[in-house]
Amino acid sequence: MDRGALGPLLTTVLDALAAGVTRRGGPIPAVSPEDLAAEIARAFAPGADPSPELDSGRSTSGSTGPGFSRDPGRDPGRGSGLDSGGGDPDALRRLTEILAYGSADPADPYCAAHLHCPPLPVAVAADLAVSALNPSMDSWDQAPAATALETLLIDELAGLVGYPPGAAGVLTSGGTESNLMGLMLARDHVLGRATGRRVEVTGLPGDGPRPRIFASSVAHFSVQRAAALLGLGEEAVVPVAVGDDLRMDPGALAAELAASAGRGELPMAVVATAGTTDTGAIDPLPECARLAAAYGAWLHVDAAYGGGALLSDRLAPLLDGVNLADSVSLDWHKLGWQPVAAGIFLVRQAETYASLARRAAYLNPADDEDAGYGSLLGLSLRTTRRADAVKIAVTLRTLGRRGLGELVNACHDLALAGAAAVRAHPRLELHTEPVLTAFLFRYLPTDPAAGPAGPAEIDRVNAALRRRLLREGRAVVGRTELPGDGPGRVRLKLTLLNPTTTPEQIERLLETVVEAGQAEEAR
Amino acid sequence: MDRGALGPLLTTVLDALAAGVTRRGGPIPAVSPEDLAAEIARAFAPGADPSPELDSGRSTSGSTGPGFSRDPGRDPGRGSGLDSGGGDPDALRRLTEILAYGSADPADPYCAAHLHCPPLPVAVAADLAVSALNPSMDSWDQAPAATALETLLIDELAGLVGYPPGAAGVLTSGGTESNLMGLMLARDHVLGRATGRRVEVTGLPGDGPRPRIFASSVAHFSVQRAAALLGLGEEAVVPVAVGDDLRMDPGALAAELAASAGRGELPMAVVATAGTTDTGAIDPLPECARLAAAYGAWLHVDAAYGGGALLSDRLAPLLDGVNLADSVSLDWHKLGWQPVAAGIFLVRQAETYASLARRAAYLNPADDEDAGYGSLLGLSLRTTRRADAVKIAVTLRTLGRRGLGELVNACHDLALAGAAAVRAHPRLELHTEPVLTAFLFRYLPTDPAAGPAGPAEIDRVNAALRRRLLREGRAVVGRTELPGDGPGRVRLKLTLLNPTTTPEQIERLLETVVEAGQAEEAR
């Protein structure tokens, strides 16, 4: 590979990004999903001519080619695709530009729906090094430096969680994979202990007590998904009641555990959420730890969102007790400002990883490991694995914990200001005060003088105003539903992950929501 | 986020990559794992001063900061890390340079161990756009354009496999995840049909016929790993005998299926490998399809490596019958020249995805989907998911299938030339002719005049010469073991994925292997 070809191609990308962002002119393109998909289909078609909007004469990639020296892409032949097979030197510019145009841009202050952060440029730059060098974490001889760096980073993050020496962990694709790993180890460990069998070898036993997982009713759906994947079934997950603050009620957890034990079931795991996706609610971690220990259950803490609080002196006490967990999920592509993916899975005791250890003759033969060529293969569910540790390590050192903590605090301040603005607005209703950097609210459609709208109508208007904001390219706000049944549960959501957004911008965003609500109400 | 900050940081990265590659001066650094880890620990230490070797005065990041405008990283305070928390503006340069120095570089002709490709610069550049825009594929409003593009790409790749309309699929982290998905759908589909239960909801039944997976004895270890994860247990995998060519013996598959059915078991899935990791062997796909259908089993084809043959008119016939599979794994970070990750999972019939469908109020509410805001959430095991489709789409259009096919052919030619050179060398022994772009061989340590070395000694010398080449920074060759028991099974491996390498370079690489073997033999 000729890495010298990379520089001009990066210039093409930066120019195309700028052109696409300029054309978008807001947080999301003002276009229907159908029209956007049709435009992308035209841009992706083999031999596509640049559309009039996209053709701005900035193609530079044609002169450099894709970069292998014996590069057939230099052939200027067009009319390509899988059938005819030729090359198209403008594809990088054209597809980058339409990707930038057609993105929901978390760097825009009015894009505030999801746990979808604007990545730090320093992290984006570090990720480029990873793409270019292409280490793979499944063997030492595909990633000598990255293997050492990931090990150091995991040690440091284990310290951040408060784990004593002897912890271990791995980078993951995100909280969903981390939660799966926690529950897999819980299954193999707790069920293995109860049955005296290595269930990863023999399979789930056909008899014996049924394994159960306890998680709050507002825990992430990946808990059910993991139970399904692991062969336990979604029904293995016992939903534990939450209080008005949407935190797990420890009394309810105690009662569910006792009832389950009374039915002769096996309390396999407790999943405590540290930062629910919708409201940032943090379950009572010390009580969860005490109850899990009392029943011999594994405690997994899903801190994919709330783990960011550990970076902030102000917010870190919210996670007191996380160090008692057997395993933890963190996501630095949320409060950590990394490009996707930057998931982290940690276990308090490295030896609990036993059921995942694998010997593959072509990756980690014993004599190579004895000679110091250790691999991380046995720590991950994946084989080939990108070196996502690098961008996190660079970010951590470039900003320091203090610098990252200031970003967390800025987003927390913004959420408090946004919630105050909702409370002060007569047409908006706040759900609860923000815990971290997100809050739920809704538009109240009816002028009080005309009598209140019914709950189904309030739901309809809020859902429709959100789609209107998307369609008009004005804002990306979240939409979710409160737990329970029946109408009246739809809520809008702001998730504030952009530390450069100002309170004034949030106020204008809320006014935009109200305008869209009025427009939908009038329909 | 201030994307304008990105340009100077990219310059820092390119300069640091060049400096690290220059310092390395070969395919891998000439250093022991311990010394490399110690040097990386120094570079990663909070407040690390650049080491003398690394300090070359090229720091440019200090003047631009990591990029948020209210950026605490601009604070020049050092002595940082998690404890003291300050920032270090040189971290990007320092860690990128040591990463480049400490990499096994697949762009070097003497780095030829694994399915670890040199990425095309055009793909690396496209991946930069993804890092910067940070779409996440779990909802439309985090990835409007990328959602449409991935859908188009999957359609085109399904066509490449020969699937009729109605196929579906998703980007994955690699063959391991793709194999897991295939076996998960097989479990939910075949076991569900046999038991009349939705096993993803109820869990694996405690009674009834035991599910079995049939895969060749040299199939990838991720098949066992998937069985373990899915609750079936590794023992659910029935190893099917292979012939001398390491292809699954269809007679043996027929016999194993018949024996299993005779034991009252449930033949759940057949996994056919199209391109084993070590030798590129391709199982007899039409026979596997016929036998799987006869027993009502799901056919999954692991074409993570061999799927690249579909790009080459010359090699594509090797995969005849892949279109009969219920699901397929492809990996474009192997024969596809993408940065990790570029896995692809395809199913022939979209409706077989049923057990993975999920409704999450905050991601894909029904009324949003009805209004055209469709998400890909139900196609993936992940929630947050990087837009890996973009780099593949850009590559496919930039080079075309024909251009990519020429790269595949170049690597195939190189493997044929390398195998011929092994055959011609008196001290080297070829295992079998290459099928794709890899072959096994070994060094024969003893001069024939002095009598043959025993098999254990041949193993020792080959394993040791490989580590010597690593330690001396001269070459990265693979090492694996043939199936079976007892000594004499260690083999070296060349996996040729660099189309710019020349046959002369491979001959020199083989001479280097012989020199290292002689040095180990003399010890």
Interface residues (C-beta under 8 A of the other chain):
Chain A: M1 D2 R3 A5 L6 G7 L9 L10 T12 V13 L14 A16 L17 A18 V21 I28 P29 S32 P33 E34 L36 A37 I40 A41 F44 P46 A48 S61 G65 P66 G67 F68 S69 R70 D71 P72 G73 D75 S80 G81 L82 D83 S84 G85 G86 G87 D88 P89 A91 L92 L95 T96 I98 L99 A100 Y101 G102 S103 A104 D105 P106 A107 A113 H114 L115 H116 C117 P118 P119 L120 P121 V122 A123 V124 A125 A126 D127 L128 A129 V130 S131 A132 L133 N134 P135 S136 S139 W140 D141 Q142 A143 P144 A145 A146 A148 L149 T151 L152 L153 E156 G159 L160 S173 G174 G175 T176 E177 L180 M184 R187 V199 E200 V201 T202 G203 L204 P205 G206 D207 R210 H220 F221 S222 R225 A227 A228 L229 L230 G231 L232 G233 E234 E235 A236 T277 D278 D331 H333 W337 P339 V340 A341 G343 S355 R358 A360 A361 Y362 P365 D367 D368 A371 G372 Y373 G374 L381 R382 T383 T384 R385 R386 A387 V390 A393 V394 T395 L396 R397 T398 L399 G400 R401 R402 G403 G405 E406 L407 A410 A463 R467 L470 V476 G478 R479 T480 E481 K493 N498 P499 T500
Chain B: M1 D2 R3 A5 L6 G7 L9 L10 T12 V13 L14 A16 L17 A18 V21 I28 P29 S32 P33 E34 L36 A37 I40 A41 F44 P46 A48 S61 G65 P66 G67 F68 S69 R70 D71 P72 G73 D75 S80 G81 L82 D83 S84 G85 G86 G87 D88 P89 A91 L92 L95 T96 I98 L99 A100 Y101 G102 S103 A104 D105 P106 A107 A113 H114 L115 H116 C117 P118 P119 L120 P121 V122 A123 V124 A125 A126 D127 L128 A129 V130 S131 A132 L133 N134 P135 S136 S139 W140 D141 Q142 A143 P144 A145 A146 A148 L149 T151 L152 L153 E156 G159 L160 S173 G174 G175 T176 E177 L180 M184 R187 V199 E200 V201 T202 G203 L204 P205 G206 D207 R210 H220 F221 S222 R225 A227 A228 L229 L230 G231 L232 G233 E234 E235 A236 T277 D278 D331 H333 W337 P339 V340 A341 G343 S355 R358 A360 A361 Y362 P365 D367 D368 A371 G372 Y373 G374 L381 R382 T383 T384 R385 R386 A387 V390 A393 V394 T395 L396 R397 T398 L399 G400 R401 R402 G403 G405 E406 L407 A410 A463 R467 L470 V476 G478 R479 T480 E481 K493 N498 P499 T500
